Amino acid sequence: MSDAAPPFAMLDEAAIAAAELHHDPYDYSYVAQALPPSLKDEVLAHAPQIPDRGSYGLPDLQYGPRFGAVVRDLLSPRFRSLVERKFDMDLSKYPPAIVMMGNTTGHYNEGHAHPDSKHKIVTVLLGFSAEWPYERGRLRVLRSSDREDFAFEFAPEYGRMLMFRVCDHSWHGFLPQKGQRMSLQLCYVDSEWYVRKEYLRHSVSAFAKSVPMLRKAIEYAPR
């Protein structure tokens, strides 16, 4: 990491760097507190307001300066360098894309197990829920496509971070639970084309969810 790179405004670099890399069932790392607890109220007050279920692309969201400072840290070369060191890989050719989830409905078709798109290289999740008191709804690092076959659970609470290397068996998912499930997903992906495609897809979805009849159809659509 270059000494010329500006320090983080928000992220706890030491905590992220020190987090252990696990290899079972695939490469992942968990950071219990990647953001300062003292700034929790300020950051959450500046976080986007997301009224519906599903994910929204960062360009479609409005947020305040404290949350914006977190986003700038995540999109910085300094953070990318931390992730590269963690997974011993070069991410310089892979652009980042950010989406956010705000709510879950508890319907059966949420949280289905999946290994992530083949276009994704590394996925980083950062929690922004004020609290998550439920047993269900925690993201599970899975050993298979069975959501009960898990190695680790990640509660989407403020400051908690989970990152993993995407591969053909990087299964993850969660059991349905209704709640305000605020979490940010940053992915390093294989092309700018895929970034544009993802943001366009989420923009179309966001528009559809703003139309009552279409929102109802999306709510019950199979995943």
C-alpha positions in Angstrom: 0.0 0.0 0.0 1.4 3.4 -1.0 2.2 5.8 1.8 0.9 8.5 -0.5 -2.6 7.1 -0.4 -4.7 9.3 2.0 -5.9 7.6 5.2 -9.4 6.4 5.7 -11.9 8.9 7.0 -14.2 6.3 8.5 -13.0 2.7 8.1 -10.9 1.0 10.7 -7.9 0.0 8.7 -6.2 -1.9 11.5 -9.3 -4.0 12.2 -9.8 -4.9 8.6 -6.1 -5.8 8.0 -6.0 -8.0 11.2 -9.2 -10.0 10.4 -8.5 -13.6 9.9 -8.9 -15.2 6.4 -10.8 -18.5 6.6 -10.7 -21.1 3.9 -13.5 -23.4 4.9 -15.8 -23.7 3.0 -14.3 -21.0 0.8 -12.1 -17.9 1.4 -13.8 -15.4 3.6 -13.0 -12.9 6.3 -15.1 -11.3 9.0 -14.5 -7.9 10.7 -16.6 -7.4 13.9 -16.2 -3.6 13.8 -15.0 -2.0 10.6 -16.6 1.4 11.5 -16.2 3.5 14.7 -19.0 2.7 17.2 -18.9 6.4 18.3 -20.1 7.5 14.9 -23.0 5.0 14.6 -25.8 7.5 15.1 -24.4 10.0 12.7 -23.6 7.5 10.0 -27.0 5.8 10.2 -28.7 9.3 10.2 -27.0 10.0 6.9 -27.7 6.5 5.3 -30.1 6.2 2.4 -33.8 5.8 3.1 -34.9 2.6 1.3 -38.6 2.0 1.5 -39.0 -1.4 -0.3 -37.4 -4.8 -0.4 -34.6 -5.8 -2.7 -31.4 -4.1 -3.7 -30.8 -0.6 -5.1 -27.8 0.7 -7.1 -25.7 3.4 -5.4 -26.4 5.9 -8.2 -30.2 5.7 -7.4 -29.8 6.5 -3.7 -29.5 9.8 -1.8 -27.5 10.0 1.4 -25.7 12.5 3.6 -22.0 13.3 4.1 -21.1 10.8 6.9 -22.4 7.9 4.9 -20.8 9.4 1.8 -17.4 9.3 3.6 -17.8 5.6 4.2 -18.6 5.1 0.5 -15.5 7.1 -0.5 -13.4 4.9 1.7 -14.8 1.7 0.2 -14.2 3.0 -3.4 -10.6 4.1 -2.6 -7.5 2.4 -3.9 -6.4 2.1 -0.2 -9.4 -0.2 0.5 -8.8 -2.2 -2.6 -5.2 -2.7 -1.5 -6.4 -4.0 1.8 -8.7 -6.5 0.0 -5.9 -7.5 -2.3 -3.6 -8.3 0.6 -6.3 -10.2 2.4 -6.9 -12.5 -0.6 -3.4 -12.3 -2.1 -4.7 -11.2 -5.5 -4.5 -8.2 -7.9 -7.8 -6.4 -8.3 -6.5 -3.4 -10.2 -8.3 -4.5 -13.4 -11.6 -5.1 -11.7 -14.0 -2.1 -11.2 -16.2 -1.8 -8.1 -20.0 -1.7 -8.0 -22.1 -0.9 -4.9 -25.7 -1.8 -4.2 -27.7 -1.6 -1.0 -30.5 -3.6 0.6 -32.9 -1.8 2.9 -35.7 -4.2 3.9 -36.8 -7.8 3.8 -40.4 -8.9 3.9 -40.0 -12.4 5.3 -41.5 -14.1 2.2 -40.3 -17.5 1.3 -38.5 -16.4 -1.8 -36.0 -14.2 -0.1 -32.5 -15.2 0.9 -32.2 -18.0 -1.6 -28.8 -19.8 -1.7 -26.5 -18.7 -4.5 -22.7 -18.6 -5.2 -22.8 -15.1 -6.8 -22.4 -14.2 -10.4 -19.4 -15.5 -12.4 -18.7 -11.8 -13.2 -17.9 -11.0 -9.6 -14.4 -11.5 -8.2 -14.7 -10.5 -4.6 -17.8 -9.5 -2.6 -17.7 -7.2 0.4 -20.7 -6.7 2.7 -21.0 -4.0 5.3 -23.9 -3.9 7.8 -25.9 -0.7 8.4 -28.9 -2.0 10.5 -29.1 -0.2 13.9 -29.6 -3.7 15.3 -30.6 -7.2 14.1 -32.2 -9.1 17.0 -33.5 -11.9 14.9 -32.1 -15.4 14.7 -33.2 -15.6 11.0 -32.1 -13.2 8.3 -28.4 -13.4 9.1 -26.3 -14.1 6.0 -24.9 -17.6 6.1 -21.6 -18.7 4.6 -22.8 -22.0 3.2 -21.1 -25.3 2.5 -23.7 -26.2 -0.1 -26.9 -24.9 -1.6 -28.7 -26.0 1.6 -29.3 -22.9 3.7 -29.1 -25.0 6.9 -25.6 -26.2 6.0 -23.6 -23.2 7.2 -20.2 -22.5 8.5 -20.7 -18.9 9.7 -23.5 -16.3 10.2 -23.2 -12.6 9.6 -25.7 -10.2 11.2 -26.2 -7.1 9.0 -25.5 -4.7 11.9 -23.7 -1.4 11.7 -20.0 -1.8 11.2 -19.9 -5.5 10.7 -18.1 -6.5 7.5 -17.9 -9.8 5.6 -15.8 -10.3 2.5 -15.3 -13.4 0.4 -13.7 -14.6 -2.8 -16.3 -15.5 -5.4 -16.0 -19.0 -6.8 -18.3 -21.8 -8.1 -19.0 -23.0 -4.5 -19.1 -19.6 -2.6 -22.7 -20.4 -1.6 -24.4 -17.9 0.7 -28.0 -17.0 1.7 -30.3 -16.4 4.6 -33.5 -17.6 6.1 -36.5 -15.3 5.4 -37.1 -12.7 8.1 -39.1 -9.5 8.0 -37.1 -6.4 9.1 -35.1 -3.3 8.3 -32.1 -5.2 6.9 -29.7 -2.4 5.9 -26.6 -3.6 4.2 -24.2 -2.5 1.6 -22.6 -4.8 -1.0 -19.5 -3.8 -2.8 -18.3 -6.2 -5.6 -15.2 -6.1 -7.7 -16.4 -7.2 -11.1 -14.8 -8.2 -14.4 -15.7 -5.2 -16.5 -17.2 -1.7 -16.6 -19.8 -3.2 -18.9 -21.0 -5.4 -16.0 -21.1 -2.3 -13.7 -23.3 -0.4 -16.1 -25.5 -3.5 -16.6 -26.0 -4.0 -12.8 -26.8 -0.3 -12.2 -29.2 -0.2 -15.1 -30.9 -3.4 -13.9 -31.3 -2.0 -10.4 -32.6 1.3 -11.8 -35.3 -0.4 -13.7 -36.2 -2.5 -10.6 -36.3 0.7 -8.4 -38.7 2.3 -10.9 -40.9 -0.8 -11.0 -41.0 -0.8 -7.2 -42.2 2.8 -7.2 -45.4 1.7 -9.1 -47.9 0.0 -6.7 -49.1 -2.7 -9.1 -45.6 -3.6 -10.3 -44.3 -3.5 -6.8 -46.9 -6.2 -5.8 -45.9 -8.4 -8.7 -42.2 -8.1 -7.8 -42.9 -8.9 -4.1 -44.4 -12.3 -5.0 -42.1 -13.1 -8.0 -40.0 -16.3 -7.6 -36.3 -15.8 -7.0 
